[in-house]
Amino acid sequence: MFLCGDVMTGRGVDQILPHPGDPRLHEPYVRDARTYVALAEQENGPIPRPVDFAWPWGDALHVLDREAPDVRLINLETSVTGDGERDVAKQLHYRMSPGNVPCLTAARPDACALANNHVLDFGRRGLVDTLDALTGAGIAVAGAGRTASEAEHPAVLPAGRGSRVVFFSLGAGSSGIPHSWAATRNRAGVNLLPDVSEDVALDVTTRVCLIKRPGDVVVASLHWGSNWGYDVPDSDVDFAHALVDGGVDIVHGHSSHHPRPIEVYHGKLILYGCGDLINDYEGITGHEEYRDDLRLLYFAAVRPDTGHLVGLRMAPMRVHRMRLHHTDRAGTDHLRSVLDRISHPFGSRVDLREGMLDLRMEISEQKPPGRRS
């Protein structure tokens, strides 16, 4: 299956697509979304406007076609609406015009995780518009809904030969999701975790056990943690382990702007943070040491009878003029070196093979899991 980090097609990205929405912003320093386009152009050169819908994905589409995953899963970190009232308690608001939904379908995602800190930037009306836009385009959703029951329900996706991928989306307050965004019995919202305690993990895995059947692969897609840094809190490690112990087969973490460690725990894949994939951050200065211009596409092969990881390959990308391109050798070496270093304490090593990063399985399964990078 294909997994990735945050896909944010709003704000500046929305402005270069064929049907840009209202560019007005209410940020402390930026009042027009086109400013983010100008920053990217100052960094790397002019961007044609309008671009075609596939532009932001760039070379990633060729890699997806080559790898031909059975299931494609993304975290969509923007609302899709031309309406709604912005959440005045927040400083940054992301939205994409519904007319630009073909930018998402260009990558043919099977499902979008929505339990994140931007899907309600334009209120519950904006959330309902987002749900309607995605389902109308044939994309399944998880992690947000018109009620708590709907927000908690996973997307169930056929994966061939009678197998299914059961895709849960969950958000944690550590990623900046306001408590008021939690869905309730009679209020739209996101599937917000009260905390990452053992009791909450038990609640999640109880729901997993109610729907999981033989041959299913269960993915828990978690929006959690801070934007920067490689450390993983012990509480997050314990929560991820508890999910696996309770029946989850892949923990798909995201929220940080760069990749975080990889672990194989009891044969199951844990991605503590996949980093960004698509956004309009190009040209924004600060935290250059993390090389957030470098991105990864994750391709995980899993045995449906056991949920055990067979292999993980990662395609290195670099954003340039708001488009994903293959990295040069220096960028690829940087990603390999960093991922290998931060994942080593978790018992994982990362190699470079034929232009792709490979998780070294035999070592990651022999060593006991680490605690911090």
Residue, then its C-alpha position, 0 to 999 in steps of 0.5 A: m500500500f501507498l502511505c504518505g504524510d500531509v497533503m495540503t492543497g489549499r492556500g498557495v497551491d489552490q491559487i495556481l490550480p485551474h479554479p482558485g478560491d478566494p485568496r484573502l487570508h487573516e494571518p498575522y503577516v500574510r493577507d493574500a494566499r498568492t504571497y506563498v506562490a511569490l515566495a516559492e517563485q523567489e526561491n526557485g523560479p516562476i510557476p506557470r498559472p494555471v497549472d494542470f491538476a496533476w502539477p503538484w504531484g509531479d514525478a510522484l505520479h510516475v512512481l505511483d504508476r511504477e509501484a502500482p500499490d493495491v491501496r493508496l492512503i493520504n492525510l488531507e490537511t485542508s478543508v475543501t470548501g468555498d464557504g464556511e466561517r473561519d475559526v477565529a481562534k486559529q491563526l492559519h486557515y487552509r482551504m481548497s476550492p471544490g473545483n480543484v478536487p481533480c488535483l486530489t483524484a490525479a493521484r487516485p487516493d482510495a481514502c483520506a484521513l481527516a482527523n487533523n488540525h486543519v479540516l475544520d478551519f472553516g467550521r462545520r459547514g466547511l467540514v460538511d462541504t469537504l466530506d461531500a466533495l471527497t465522497g462525490a469524487g469517489i474518495a473514501v473518508a475516515g476521521a471526520g463526520r457529521t456525528a461521532s459515530e461517523a467520525e470514528h468509523p473506518a474506511v473499509l477498502p477492498a485490496g484484492r483476493g478477498s482482503r480488505v484494508v481497514f483505515f482508521s483516522l485519529g487525531a491527538g491534541s499534541s498536533g494542535i487540534p482544538h478540543s472543540w473540534a471533537a465530533t459528538r453524538n449530535r455535532a460534526g467534527v473529528n475523531l479526536l483522542p482524549d489522550v494517548s493513554e493505555d485506556v484510550a488505546l484499549d478503546v481504539t483496539t476494541r473498535v478494531c476487534l469489532i470490525k477486523r476479520p481474517g485477511d484484513v490489514v488494519v491501518a491506524s492513521l494518527h495525526w499527532g506530535s509537534n512540527w519539528g524535532y526527531d524525538v518521539p515521546d515515550s507516551d507516543v511509543d507506548f500508545a503505538h505499541a498498545l495499538v499493535d498489541g490490540g490488533v492494528d497492523i500499521v501505525h501511520g503517523h503524521s503531523s511533523h514537517h519532516p520524517r520521524p523514526i521507523e520501527v517494526y514492533h512484533g513484525k508490524l510497521i510503525l511510522y512515527g511521522c511521515g513528514d509533509l508531501i504537498n504544501d505551499y511552504e516552499g520559500i518559508t525560512g526557518h528550520e532549514e536543518y530539517r530539510d523540509d523540502l525533501r519528501l518521501l513516498y512510502f510503499a509498504a508490503v504486508r502479509p494479509d494473513t498476519g499483518h506482518l511487514v514484508g518490506l518497506r520502500m521509500a521514494p525520495m522527492r524534493v519540492h521545486r516550484m510547488r511540484l514534486h521532483h526526484t531528488d538528486r543524490a545529495g538529497t537522497d543521501h541526506l534522507r537515508s542518513v537521517l532516517d537511518r540515524i533516528s530509526h537505529p535506536f528503534g531497531s531499524r536501519v535504512d539502506l539505499r537500493e536502486g534509487m529507493l530507500d529500503l528498510r533493513m528488515e532482519i536487523s529491525e526485527q532482531k533488536p529490541p525497540g528503542r525509546r527515543s531517537 
